Protein backbone atom coordinates (compact mmCIF):
# COMPACT_ATOMS: atom_id res chain seq x y z
CA UNK A 1 0.00 0.00 0.00
CA UNK A 2 2.84 2.34 -0.87
CA UNK A 3 0.76 4.59 -3.11
CA UNK A 4 -1.76 5.12 -0.36
CA UNK A 5 0.46 7.48 1.60
CA UNK A 6 0.35 11.20 0.86
CA UNK A 7 3.12 13.37 2.24
CA UNK A 8 2.35 16.92 3.12
CA UNK A 9 4.14 18.18 -0.01
CA UNK A 10 2.36 15.69 -2.24
CA UNK A 11 5.02 13.05 -1.72
CA UNK A 12 4.03 9.76 -3.14
CA UNK A 13 5.99 6.58 -2.49
CA UNK A 14 6.61 4.38 -5.50
CA UNK A 15 8.98 1.51 -4.68
CA UNK A 16 9.88 -0.29 -7.87
CA UNK A 17 11.05 -3.87 -7.44
CA UNK A 18 14.71 -4.22 -8.37
CA UNK A 19 14.40 -7.08 -10.82
CA UNK A 20 14.94 -7.41 -14.56
CA UNK A 21 11.33 -6.82 -15.63
CA UNK A 22 9.05 -7.39 -12.65
CA UNK A 23 6.00 -5.67 -14.15
CA UNK A 24 6.00 -7.89 -17.24
CA UNK A 25 6.48 -10.96 -15.05
CA UNK A 26 3.50 -9.89 -12.93
CA UNK A 27 1.39 -9.28 -16.04
CA UNK A 28 2.19 -12.80 -17.26
CA UNK A 29 1.41 -14.24 -13.83
CA UNK A 30 -1.91 -12.37 -13.84
CA UNK A 31 -2.78 -13.80 -17.24
CA UNK A 32 -2.09 -17.36 -16.04
CA UNK A 33 -3.69 -16.98 -12.60
CA UNK A 34 -6.45 -19.52 -11.94
CA UNK A 35 -7.82 -18.27 -8.64
CA UNK A 36 -9.27 -14.89 -7.72
CA UNK A 37 -7.17 -14.68 -4.56
CA UNK A 38 -4.05 -14.97 -6.73
CA UNK A 39 -5.38 -12.39 -9.17
CA UNK A 40 -6.15 -10.07 -6.30
CA UNK A 41 -2.63 -10.35 -4.88
CA UNK A 42 -1.01 -9.79 -8.29
CA UNK A 43 -3.22 -6.76 -9.04
CA UNK A 44 -2.28 -5.26 -5.69
CA UNK A 45 1.40 -5.66 -6.51
CA UNK A 46 0.91 -4.19 -10.00
CA UNK A 47 -0.86 -1.23 -8.42
CA UNK A 48 2.36 -0.64 -6.52
CA UNK A 49 5.00 -1.35 -9.15
CA UNK A 50 3.50 -0.50 -12.56
CA UNK A 51 4.21 2.78 -14.32
CA UNK A 52 2.29 5.98 -13.74
CA UNK A 53 -0.05 5.37 -16.68
CA UNK A 54 -0.69 1.68 -15.93
CA UNK A 55 -1.03 1.36 -12.18
CA UNK A 56 -4.40 3.20 -11.94
CA UNK A 57 -5.79 0.72 -14.49
CA UNK A 58 -4.66 -2.26 -12.42
CA UNK A 59 -5.97 -0.58 -9.28
CA UNK A 60 -9.40 -0.15 -10.90
CA UNK A 61 -9.38 -3.85 -11.83
CA UNK A 62 -8.52 -4.69 -8.23
CA UNK A 63 -11.42 -2.57 -6.96
CA UNK A 64 -13.93 -4.22 -9.31
CA UNK A 65 -12.69 -7.75 -8.56
CA UNK A 66 -12.88 -7.32 -4.77
CA UNK A 67 -16.31 -5.65 -4.93
CA UNK A 68 -17.62 -8.49 -7.08
CA UNK A 69 -16.23 -11.19 -4.78
CA UNK A 70 -17.72 -9.52 -1.70
CA UNK A 71 -21.23 -9.88 -3.15
CA UNK A 72 -20.93 -13.66 -2.79
CA UNK A 73 -22.65 -15.20 0.24
CA UNK A 74 -20.47 -18.30 0.18
CA UNK A 75 -17.27 -16.61 1.37
CA UNK A 76 -15.73 -17.67 4.66
CA UNK A 77 -14.84 -15.05 7.27
CA UNK A 78 -11.14 -15.23 6.37
CA UNK A 79 -11.95 -14.80 2.65
CA UNK A 80 -14.16 -11.79 3.40
CA UNK A 81 -11.38 -10.20 5.41
CA UNK A 82 -8.89 -10.89 2.60
CA UNK A 83 -11.02 -9.22 -0.10
CA UNK A 84 -12.05 -6.33 2.15
CA UNK A 85 -8.41 -5.58 2.94
CA UNK A 86 -7.53 -5.40 -0.77
CA UNK A 87 -10.65 -3.33 -1.48
CA UNK A 88 -9.58 -0.85 1.21
CA UNK A 89 -6.15 -0.56 -0.40
CA UNK A 90 -7.72 0.00 -3.81
CA UNK A 91 -10.01 2.71 -2.41
CA UNK A 92 -7.04 4.41 -0.78
CA UNK A 93 -5.22 4.44 -4.11
CA UNK A 94 -8.36 5.80 -5.79
CA UNK A 95 -8.30 8.64 -3.31
CA UNK A 96 -4.75 9.42 -4.38
CA UNK A 97 -5.78 9.45 -8.06
CA UNK A 98 -8.66 11.83 -7.45
CA UNK A 99 -6.49 14.12 -5.33
CA UNK A 100 -3.95 14.29 -8.14
CA UNK A 101 -6.78 15.33 -10.49
CA UNK A 102 -7.80 18.10 -8.13
CA UNK A 103 -11.06 16.41 -7.18
CA UNK A 104 -10.45 16.78 -3.47
CA UNK A 105 -13.96 15.97 -2.25
CA UNK A 106 -14.01 12.63 -4.07
CA UNK A 107 -10.47 11.88 -2.84
CA UNK A 108 -11.52 12.45 0.77
CA UNK A 109 -14.58 10.22 0.29
CA UNK A 110 -12.40 7.36 -0.98
CA UNK A 111 -9.98 7.76 1.94
CA UNK A 112 -12.86 7.70 4.43
CA UNK A 113 -14.41 4.58 2.83
CA UNK A 114 -11.03 2.90 2.99
CA UNK A 115 -10.58 3.90 6.65
CA UNK A 116 -13.96 2.46 7.65
CA UNK A 117 -13.11 -0.95 6.16
CA UNK A 118 -9.65 -0.98 7.73
CA UNK A 119 -11.05 -0.17 11.16
CA UNK A 120 -13.72 -2.88 10.76
CA UNK A 121 -11.18 -5.61 9.91
CA UNK A 122 -8.55 -4.39 12.38
CA UNK A 123 -5.98 -3.39 9.74
CA UNK A 124 -4.02 -0.91 11.87
CA UNK A 125 -1.31 -0.22 9.31
CA UNK A 126 -3.87 0.53 6.59
CA UNK A 127 -5.93 2.69 8.95
CA UNK A 128 -2.84 4.74 9.79
CA UNK A 129 -2.26 5.48 6.10
CA UNK A 130 -5.88 6.48 5.53
CA UNK A 131 -5.91 8.72 8.59
CA UNK A 132 -2.74 10.38 7.34
CA UNK A 133 -4.24 10.97 3.89
CA UNK A 134 -7.41 12.50 5.32
CA UNK A 135 -5.26 14.71 7.50
CA UNK A 136 -3.39 15.84 4.40
CA UNK A 137 -6.64 16.86 2.70
CA UNK A 138 -7.75 18.83 5.76
CA UNK A 139 -4.39 20.57 6.00
CA UNK A 140 -4.47 21.59 2.34
CA UNK A 141 -7.95 23.04 2.92
CA UNK A 142 -6.66 25.07 5.86
CA UNK A 143 -8.55 23.05 8.48
CA UNK A 144 -5.56 22.70 10.79
CA UNK A 145 -7.42 21.44 13.84
CA UNK A 146 -8.90 18.53 11.90
CA UNK A 147 -5.59 17.88 10.15
CA UNK A 148 -3.69 17.66 13.43
CA UNK A 149 -6.36 15.36 14.85
CA UNK A 150 -5.98 12.88 11.98
CA UNK A 151 -2.20 13.18 11.94
CA UNK A 152 -2.11 12.50 15.68
CA UNK A 153 -4.35 9.44 15.37
CA UNK A 154 -2.19 8.11 12.55
CA UNK A 155 1.04 8.65 14.51
CA UNK A 156 -0.39 6.95 17.60
CA UNK A 157 -1.22 3.79 15.64
CA UNK A 158 2.16 3.75 13.94
CA UNK A 159 3.92 4.00 17.29
CA UNK A 160 1.75 1.17 18.66
CA UNK A 161 2.65 -1.19 15.79
CA UNK A 162 6.27 -0.04 15.52
CA UNK A 163 5.91 1.24 11.94
CA UNK A 164 9.10 3.30 11.72
CA UNK A 165 8.55 4.36 8.12
CA UNK A 166 5.07 5.53 9.01
CA UNK A 167 6.38 7.37 12.08
CA UNK A 168 8.93 9.10 9.88
CA UNK A 169 6.15 10.22 7.52
CA UNK A 170 4.03 11.48 10.42
CA UNK A 171 6.97 13.55 11.65
CA UNK A 172 7.12 15.19 8.22
CA UNK A 173 3.44 16.10 8.38
CA UNK A 174 3.74 17.52 11.90
CA UNK A 175 6.84 19.45 10.84
CA UNK A 176 4.88 21.03 8.00
CA UNK A 177 2.26 22.28 10.44
CA UNK A 178 5.03 23.93 12.46
CA UNK A 179 6.46 25.40 9.26
CA UNK A 180 3.10 26.91 8.29
CA UNK A 181 2.99 28.59 11.71
CA UNK A 182 6.45 30.05 11.19
CA UNK A 183 8.09 27.77 13.75
CA UNK A 184 10.98 26.74 11.52
CA UNK A 185 13.15 25.54 14.41
CA UNK A 186 10.54 23.00 15.51
CA UNK A 187 9.84 22.06 11.88
CA UNK A 188 13.53 21.42 11.23
CA UNK A 189 13.75 19.31 14.39
CA UNK A 190 10.91 17.03 13.25
CA UNK A 191 12.37 16.73 9.75
CA UNK A 192 15.72 15.74 11.26
CA UNK A 193 13.98 13.10 13.39
CA UNK A 194 12.22 11.82 10.27
CA UNK A 195 15.53 11.61 8.39
CA UNK A 196 17.18 9.71 11.25
CA UNK A 197 14.45 7.07 11.37
CA UNK A 198 14.47 6.68 7.57
CA UNK A 199 18.23 6.13 7.63
CA UNK A 200 17.87 3.52 10.38
CA UNK A 201 15.49 1.41 8.26
CA UNK A 202 17.20 2.29 4.95
CA UNK A 203 13.99 3.87 3.63
CA UNK A 204 15.30 5.80 0.65
CA UNK A 205 11.94 7.33 -0.13
CA UNK A 206 11.61 8.61 3.43
CA UNK A 207 15.18 9.89 3.37
CA UNK A 208 14.53 11.76 0.11
CA UNK A 209 11.37 13.33 1.52
CA UNK A 210 13.10 14.47 4.72
CA UNK A 211 16.06 15.86 2.77
CA UNK A 212 13.70 17.84 0.53
CA UNK A 213 11.95 19.44 3.47
CA UNK A 214 15.21 20.17 5.28
CA UNK A 215 16.47 21.82 2.09
CA UNK A 216 13.31 23.93 1.90
CA UNK A 217 13.88 25.24 5.45
CA UNK A 218 17.57 25.87 4.77
CA UNK A 219 16.69 27.88 1.66
CA UNK A 220 14.10 29.97 3.51
CA UNK A 221 16.73 30.63 6.20
CA UNK A 222 19.31 31.85 3.67
CA UNK A 223 21.46 28.71 3.82
CA UNK A 224 21.30 28.31 0.03
CA UNK A 225 24.37 26.11 -0.45
CA UNK A 226 23.16 23.59 2.11
CA UNK A 227 19.70 23.71 0.55
CA UNK A 228 21.08 22.83 -2.90
CA UNK A 229 23.18 19.99 -1.48
CA UNK A 230 20.12 18.47 0.20
CA UNK A 231 17.93 18.89 -2.89
CA UNK A 232 20.54 17.19 -5.08
CA UNK A 233 20.92 14.36 -2.56
CA UNK A 234 17.15 13.93 -2.50
CA UNK A 235 17.04 13.98 -6.32
CA UNK A 236 19.58 11.13 -6.54
CA UNK A 237 17.56 9.03 -4.10
CA UNK A 238 14.32 9.59 -6.00
CA UNK A 239 16.05 8.60 -9.23
CA UNK A 240 17.37 5.42 -7.58
CA UNK A 241 13.92 4.27 -6.47
CA UNK A 242 12.20 5.40 -9.68
CA UNK A 243 9.88 7.92 -8.04
CA UNK A 244 9.13 10.24 -10.93
CA UNK A 245 7.02 12.63 -8.92
CA UNK A 246 9.84 12.96 -6.42
CA UNK A 247 12.29 13.61 -9.26
CA UNK A 248 9.96 16.30 -10.65
CA UNK A 249 9.65 17.86 -7.20
CA UNK A 250 13.41 18.17 -6.76
CA UNK A 251 14.02 19.46 -10.28
CA UNK A 252 11.46 22.19 -9.67
CA UNK A 253 12.97 23.06 -6.28
CA UNK A 254 16.50 23.30 -7.67
CA UNK A 255 15.20 25.48 -10.51
CA UNK A 256 13.54 27.84 -8.02
CA UNK A 257 16.84 28.33 -6.17
CA UNK A 258 18.71 29.00 -9.41
CA UNK A 259 16.05 31.58 -10.29
CA UNK A 260 16.55 33.25 -6.90
CA UNK A 261 20.27 33.44 -7.69
CA UNK A 262 19.55 35.10 -11.03
CA UNK A 263 20.57 32.03 -13.03
CA UNK A 264 17.41 32.14 -15.15
CA UNK A 265 18.61 29.84 -17.93
CA UNK A 266 19.55 27.04 -15.50
CA UNK A 267 16.31 27.66 -13.61
CA UNK A 268 14.21 27.42 -16.77
CA UNK A 269 15.97 24.18 -17.73
CA UNK A 270 15.32 22.46 -14.40
CA UNK A 271 11.71 23.64 -14.04
CA UNK A 272 10.87 22.70 -17.65
CA UNK A 273 12.19 19.17 -17.02
CA UNK A 274 10.06 19.05 -13.90
CA UNK A 275 6.96 20.22 -15.81
CA UNK A 276 7.41 17.53 -18.47
CA UNK A 277 7.41 14.75 -15.84
CA UNK A 278 4.43 16.24 -13.99
CA UNK A 279 2.42 16.37 -17.20
CA UNK A 280 3.30 12.74 -17.92
CA UNK A 281 2.08 11.60 -14.50
CA UNK A 282 -0.89 14.03 -14.46
CA UNK A 283 0.16 15.79 -11.27
CA UNK A 284 -2.27 18.69 -11.49
CA UNK A 285 -1.07 20.66 -8.48
CA UNK A 286 2.56 20.12 -9.47
CA UNK A 287 1.83 21.26 -13.03
CA UNK A 288 0.21 24.46 -11.75
CA UNK A 289 3.24 25.19 -9.59
CA UNK A 290 5.80 24.62 -12.35
CA UNK A 291 3.75 26.70 -14.83
CA UNK A 292 3.70 29.55 -12.32
CA UNK A 293 7.47 29.30 -11.83
CA UNK A 294 8.17 29.34 -15.58
CA UNK A 295 5.82 32.31 -16.02
CA UNK A 296 7.77 34.14 -13.34
CA UNK A 297 11.07 33.50 -15.10
CA UNK A 298 9.71 34.75 -18.45
CA UNK A 299 8.31 37.82 -16.69
CA UNK A 300 11.74 38.51 -15.20
CA UNK A 301 13.29 38.14 -18.68
CA UNK A 302 10.75 40.54 -20.17
CA UNK A 303 9.10 37.86 -22.29
CA UNK A 304 5.61 38.95 -21.35
CA UNK A 305 3.64 36.96 -23.92
CA UNK A 306 5.27 33.69 -22.86
CA UNK A 307 4.82 34.68 -19.21
CA UNK A 308 1.11 35.41 -19.78
CA UNK A 309 0.59 32.07 -21.52
CA UNK A 310 2.11 30.01 -18.70
CA UNK A 311 0.51 32.11 -15.93
CA UNK A 312 -3.01 31.69 -17.36
CA UNK A 313 -2.51 27.92 -17.64
CA UNK A 314 -1.35 27.86 -14.02
CA UNK A 315 -4.33 29.92 -12.82
CA UNK A 316 -6.80 27.68 -14.61
CA UNK A 317 -5.45 24.57 -12.89
CA UNK A 318 -5.20 26.33 -9.53
CA UNK A 319 -8.87 27.30 -9.73
CA UNK A 320 -9.79 23.72 -10.57
CA UNK A 321 -7.93 22.55 -7.50
CA UNK A 322 -9.55 25.23 -5.37
CA UNK A 323 -6.45 25.89 -3.26
CA UNK A 324 -6.19 29.62 -2.36
CA UNK A 325 -2.46 29.16 -1.71
CA UNK A 326 -2.01 28.21 -5.38
CA UNK A 327 -4.34 30.89 -6.81
CA UNK A 328 -2.93 33.82 -4.81
CA UNK A 329 0.65 34.00 -6.21
CA UNK A 330 -0.42 33.36 -9.80
CA UNK A 331 -3.13 36.05 -9.64
CA UNK A 332 -0.53 38.49 -8.32
CA UNK A 333 1.86 37.54 -11.12
CA UNK A 334 -0.83 38.00 -13.76
CA UNK A 335 -1.72 41.42 -12.35
CA UNK A 336 1.93 42.45 -12.73
CA UNK A 337 2.15 41.09 -16.31
CA UNK A 338 -1.07 42.84 -17.40
CA UNK A 339 0.15 46.11 -15.86
CA UNK A 340 3.39 45.87 -17.83
CA UNK A 341 1.35 45.27 -20.99
CA UNK A 342 -0.78 48.32 -20.26
CA UNK A 343 -3.93 46.27 -19.71
CA UNK A 344 -5.30 48.10 -16.70
CA UNK A 345 -8.68 46.38 -16.43
CA UNK A 346 -7.20 42.88 -16.55
CA UNK A 347 -4.51 43.94 -14.10
CA UNK A 348 -7.15 45.27 -11.70
CA UNK A 349 -9.23 42.13 -12.04
CA UNK A 350 -6.27 39.92 -11.21
CA UNK A 351 -5.29 42.18 -8.32
CA UNK A 352 -8.79 41.84 -6.86
CA UNK A 353 -8.52 38.07 -7.16
CA UNK A 354 -5.11 38.21 -5.55
CA UNK A 355 -6.38 40.24 -2.56
CA UNK A 356 -9.39 37.95 -2.24
CA UNK A 357 -7.19 34.86 -2.09
CA UNK A 358 -4.74 36.64 0.19
CA UNK A 359 -7.54 37.46 2.60
CA UNK A 360 -8.70 33.86 2.43
CA UNK A 361 -5.20 32.63 3.20
CA UNK A 362 -4.86 35.21 5.97
CA UNK A 363 -8.14 34.09 7.47
CA UNK A 364 -6.80 30.57 7.48
CA UNK A 365 -3.63 31.80 9.07
CA UNK A 366 -5.70 33.65 11.66
CA UNK A 367 -7.61 30.44 12.30
CA UNK A 368 -4.34 28.63 12.65
CA UNK A 369 -3.10 31.25 15.09
CA UNK A 370 -6.37 31.13 17.03
CA UNK A 371 -6.20 27.37 17.08
CA UNK A 372 -2.61 27.55 18.23
CA UNK A 373 -3.60 29.92 21.06
CA UNK A 374 -6.56 27.72 21.92
CA UNK A 375 -4.31 24.69 21.97
CA UNK A 376 -1.81 26.58 24.13
CA UNK A 377 -4.59 27.61 26.52
CA UNK A 378 -5.87 24.05 26.71
CA UNK A 379 -2.34 22.87 27.27
CA UNK A 380 -1.74 25.34 30.09
CA UNK A 381 -5.13 24.52 31.59
CA UNK A 382 -4.47 20.83 31.35
CA UNK A 383 -1.00 21.31 32.78
CA UNK A 384 -2.48 23.22 35.72
CA UNK A 385 -5.08 20.50 36.22
CA UNK A 386 -2.36 17.93 35.94
CA UNK A 387 -0.36 19.86 38.53
CA UNK A 388 -3.27 19.80 40.99
CA UNK A 389 -3.93 16.17 40.26
CA UNK A 390 -0.23 15.54 40.53
CA UNK A 391 -0.10 17.28 43.93
CA UNK A 392 -3.00 15.18 45.16
CA UNK A 393 -1.37 12.10 43.78
CA UNK A 394 1.86 13.05 45.51
CA UNK A 395 0.01 13.58 48.80
CA UNK A 396 -1.73 10.22 48.49
CA UNK A 397 1.51 8.61 47.48
CA UNK A 398 3.29 10.20 50.44
CA UNK A 399 0.68 8.72 52.81
CA UNK A 400 1.04 5.39 51.08
CA UNK A 401 4.80 5.63 51.25
CA UNK A 402 4.65 6.56 54.95
CA UNK A 403 2.37 3.60 55.58
CA UNK A 404 4.66 1.34 53.60
CA UNK A 405 7.67 2.70 55.51
CA UNK A 406 5.94 2.00 58.84
CA UNK A 407 5.06 -1.50 57.72
CA UNK A 408 8.57 -2.03 56.46
CA UNK A 409 9.98 -0.73 59.74
CA UNK A 410 7.74 -3.10 61.72
CA UNK A 411 8.75 -5.96 59.45
CA UNK A 412 12.38 -5.01 59.85
CA UNK A 413 11.98 -4.95 63.66
CA UNK A 414 10.33 -8.36 63.52
CA UNK A 415 13.17 -9.55 61.40
CA UNK A 416 15.69 -8.08 63.82
CA UNK A 417 13.95 -9.81 66.76
CA UNK A 418 13.76 -13.03 64.82
CA UNK A 419 17.37 -12.87 63.74
CA UNK A 420 18.39 -11.82 67.25
CA UNK A 421 16.48 -14.75 68.76
CA UNK A 422 17.97 -17.09 66.22
CA UNK A 423 21.37 -15.64 67.05
CA UNK A 424 20.86 -16.24 70.77
CA UNK A 425 19.62 -19.75 70.12
CA UNK A 426 22.62 -20.35 67.92
CA UNK A 427 24.99 -18.99 70.57
CA UNK A 428 23.27 -21.01 73.29
CA UNK A 429 23.35 -24.10 71.12
CA UNK A 430 27.03 -23.49 70.49
CA UNK A 431 27.62 -23.03 74.19
CA UNK A 432 25.70 -26.20 75.03
CA UNK A 433 27.53 -28.09 72.34
CA UNK A 434 30.82 -26.81 73.70
CA UNK A 435 29.81 -27.82 77.24
CA UNK A 436 28.76 -31.18 75.93
CA UNK A 437 32.15 -31.64 74.34
CA UNK A 438 33.90 -30.55 77.58
CA UNK A 439 31.70 -32.89 79.60
CA UNK A 440 32.36 -35.72 77.22
CA UNK A 441 36.05 -35.01 77.43
CA UNK A 442 35.93 -34.86 81.24
CA UNK A 443 33.90 -38.02 81.34
CA UNK A 444 36.44 -39.68 79.13
CA UNK A 445 39.25 -38.50 81.47
CA UNK A 446 37.30 -39.73 84.51
CA UNK A 447 36.68 -43.04 82.85
CA UNK A 448 40.36 -43.33 82.06
CA UNK A 449 41.30 -42.34 85.67
CA UNK A 450 38.73 -44.76 87.06
CA UNK A 451 40.19 -47.46 84.92
CA UNK A 452 43.67 -46.63 86.26
CA UNK A 453 42.38 -46.61 89.88
CA UNK A 454 40.57 -49.89 89.35
CA UNK A 455 43.71 -51.34 87.91
CA UNK A 456 45.76 -50.04 90.83
CA UNK A 457 43.12 -51.28 93.26
CA UNK A 458 43.23 -54.69 91.72
CA UNK A 459 46.99 -54.60 91.85
CA UNK A 460 46.91 -53.59 95.59
CA UNK A 461 44.35 -56.24 96.38
CA UNK A 462 46.42 -58.74 94.56
CA UNK A 463 49.50 -57.68 96.52
CA UNK A 464 47.53 -57.74 99.78
CA UNK A 465 46.30 -61.19 98.94
CA UNK A 466 49.81 -62.29 98.24
CA UNK A 467 50.98 -60.86 101.59
CA UNK A 468 48.13 -62.47 103.49
CA UNK A 469 48.78 -65.71 101.77
CA UNK A 470 52.44 -65.42 102.78
CA UNK A 471 51.49 -64.66 106.35
CA UNK A 472 49.08 -67.54 106.48
CA UNK A 473 51.68 -69.79 104.95
CA UNK A 474 54.29 -68.69 107.52
CA UNK A 475 51.81 -69.16 110.27
CA UNK A 476 51.08 -72.67 109.16
CA UNK A 477 54.77 -73.37 109.07
CA UNK A 478 55.13 -71.87 112.51
CA UNK A 479 52.23 -73.84 113.80
CA UNK A 480 53.66 -76.94 112.38
CA UNK A 481 57.08 -76.38 114.07
CA UNK A 482 56.04 -74.90 117.45
CA UNK A 483 53.79 -76.53 120.10
CA UNK A 484 50.37 -74.98 120.35
CA UNK A 485 49.28 -72.86 123.29
CA UNK A 486 46.92 -75.54 124.41
CA UNK A 487 49.72 -78.04 124.34
CA UNK A 488 52.00 -75.75 126.47
CA UNK A 489 49.19 -75.03 128.84
CA UNK A 490 48.53 -78.66 129.19
CA UNK A 491 52.22 -79.35 129.95
CA UNK A 492 52.34 -76.56 132.48
CA UNK A 493 49.21 -77.85 134.15
CA UNK A 494 50.54 -81.28 134.32
CA UNK A 495 53.78 -79.99 135.83
CA UNK A 496 51.92 -78.14 138.51
CA UNK A 497 50.03 -81.23 139.51
CA UNK A 498 53.25 -83.06 139.96
C-alpha positions, 0 to 999 in steps of 0.5 A, spaced: 500 500 500 505 504 498 501 509 493 496 510 499 500 514 503 500 522 501 506 526 504 504 533 506 508 536 499 504 531 495 510 526 496 508 519 493 511 513 495 513 508 489 517 503 490 519 499 484 522 492 485 529 491 483 528 485 478 529 485 470 522 486 468 518 485 474 512 488 471 512 484 465 512 478 469 507 480 474 502 481 467 504 474 465 502 471 472 496 475 472 494 472 465 495 465 467 492 466 474 487 460 476 484 463 482 481 470 484 485 470 490 491 470 486 489 475 481 487 479 487 494 479 490 497 480 483 493 486 481 495 489 488 502 488 486 501 491 480 498 497 483 504 498 486 510 497 481 507 499 474 508 505 471 504 511 472 499 510 466 498 503 468 497 502 475 491 506 476 488 501 471 490 495 475 488 498 481 481 499 478 481 492 476 482 490 483 477 494 486 472 491 481 474 484 482 474 485 490 467 488 490 464 483 485 467 477 490 464 480 496 457 480 493 458 472 494 454 469 500 459 463 500 465 466 502 468 464 509 470 469 514 477 469 512 476 470 505 471 476 506 477 479 510 482 478 505 477 481 499 475 487 504 483 488 505 484 489 498 478 493 497 480 498 502 487 498 499 484 499 492 479 505 495 485 508 498 489 508 491 483 511 488 483 517 493 490 518 491 488 518 483 482 523 485 487 528 489 492 528 483 486 530 479 484 536 483 477 532 485 479 533 493 472 531 495 471 525 491 479 523 494 476 524 501 470 520 500 475 514 498 480 515 503 474 515 508 471 509 505 477 505 505 478 507 513 472 504 515 473 498 512 480 498 515 477 499 522 472 494 521 477 488 519 482 491 524 488 493 519 491 498 523 497 499 518 492 501 513 488 505 517 494 509 519 495 510 512 488 512 511 488 517 517 494 520 514 491 521 507 485 524 510 489 529 515 493 531 508 486 533 505 484 537 511 491 541 512 491 543 504 484 546 505 486 550 511 482 546 516 488 545 521 485 542 527 482 537 523 488 535 520 492 535 526 487 530 529 488 525 523 495 526 523 495 525 531 491 518 530 495 516 525 502 517 529 499 513 535 497 507 531 504 507 527 507 507 534 503 502 537 505 497 531 512 499 531 511 502 523 518 506 523 517 508 516 510 511 518 512 514 524 517 518 519 512 520 515 508 522 520 513 527 523 514 530 516 506 532 516 507 535 523 513 538 521 509 542 516 504 544 520 510 547 524 512 550 518 506 553 516 505 557 523 512 560 522 516 555 527 521 553 523 526 551 528 521 545 531 519 544 523 527 542 522 527 538 528 521 534 526 524 533 519 531 531 522 527 526 526 524 523 520 531 523 516 534 519 522 528 514 522 528 513 515 536 512 515 535 507 520 530 502 516 534 504 509 527 507 507 530 511 501 523 514 499 523 517 506 530 519 506 529 523 500 522 526 503 526 528 509 532 531 505 527 535 501 523 538 506 530 540 510 532 543 504 526 547 503 527 550 510 535 551 509 533 555 503 528 559 507 533 561 512 538 563 507 542 557 507 542 556 500 548 552 499 546 547 504 539 547 501 542 545 494 546 539 497 540 536 500 535 537 494 541 534 489 541 528 494 534 527 494 534 527 487 539 522 486 535 518 491 528 519 487 532 517 481 534 510 484 527 508 487 524 510 480 519 515 483 518 520 478 514 525 482 519 525 487 524 527 481 519 532 478 519 535 485 526 536 486 528 538 479 522 544 480 525 546 487 533 546 484 530 550 478 527 555 483 533 556 487 537 558 481 532 563 479 533 566 486 540 566 484 539 570 477 541 564 473 534 564 469 537 559 464 539 554 469 532 555 472 528 554 466 531 548 464 530 544 471 523 547 471 521 545 464 524 538 465 520 538 472 513 540 468 514 535 463 514 529 468 508 532 472 504 532 465 506 525 464 504 523 471 498 528 471 500 531 477 495 537 477 497 541 483 505 540 481 503 542 473 500 548 476 506 550 480 511 549 475 507 553 470 507 559 475 514 558 476 516 558 468 511 564 467 515 568 473 522 567 469 519 569 463 516 575 466 523 577 469 526 576 462 521 581 459 518 575 455 511 577 457 507 573 452 510 567 454 509 569 461 502 570 460 501 564 456 504 560 462 501 564 468 493 563 465 494 555 464 497 555 471 491 559 474 486 555 470 489 549 474 489 552 480 482 554 480 480 547 478 484 545 485 480 550 489 487 551 493 487 559 495 495 558 496 495 556 489 491 561 486 494 567 490 501 567 487 499 566 480 493 572 480 498 576 483 503 575 477 498 576 472 496 582 475 503 584 474 504 582 467 497 585 465 500 592 468 506 591 464 502 590 458 498 596 459 492 592 460 489 596 466 482 592 467 485 585 466 490 587 471 485 590 476 481 584 475 487 579 477 489 584 483 482 583 486 482 576 485 489 576 488 487 580 494 481 575 495 485 569 495 490 573 500 484 574 505 482 567 504 489 565 506 490 570 511 483 568 514 486 561 514 492 563 518 488 567 523 484 560 524 491 557 525 493 562 530 487 562 534 487 554 534 494 555 536 492 559 542 486 555 543 491 549 543 496 553 548 490 555 553 488 548 553 495 545 554 496 550 560 489 549 563 491 541 562 497 542 565 495 546 571 489 540 572 495 535 571 499 539 577 493 539 581 492 532 580 499 531 581 499 534 587 493 530 590 497 524 587 503 526 591 500 527 597 496 520 596 503 517 594 506 520 600 501 517 605 502 510 602 509 511 602 509 513 609 504 507 611 509 502 607 515 505 611 511 503 617 510 497 615 517 495 612 519 498 619 515 493 623 517 488 618 524 489 619 523 490 627 520 483 627 526 480 622 531 483 627 527 480 633 527 473 629 534 474 627 536 476 634 532 470 637 535 465 632 542 468 634 541 467 641 539 460 640 545 459 635 549 462 641 546 457 646 546 451 642 554 453 640 555 453 648 551 447 650 555 443 644 561 446 647 559 444 654 557 437 651 564 436 648 567 438 655 563 434 659 564 428 654 572 429 654 571 430 662 567 423 662 572 420 658 578 422 662 574 420 669 573 413 665 580 413 664 582 415 671 577 410 674 580 405 669 587 406 672 584 406 679 581 400 678 587 397 675 591 399 681 586 397 686 586 390 683 593 390 683 593 392 691 588 387 692 592 382 689 599 384 693 595 384 699 592 377 697 599 375 696 601 378 703 596 375 706 597 368 703 604 369 705 602 370 712 598 364 712 603 360 709 608 362 715 603 361 720 602 354 718 609 353 718 610 356 725 604 352 727 607 346 724 614 347 728 612 350 734 607 346 740 600 350 740 598 354 746 593 348 748 599 343 748 603 348 752 598 349 757 597 342 758 604 341 759 604 346 764 598 344 768 601 337 768 607 340 771 603 343 777 600 337 779 606 333 779 
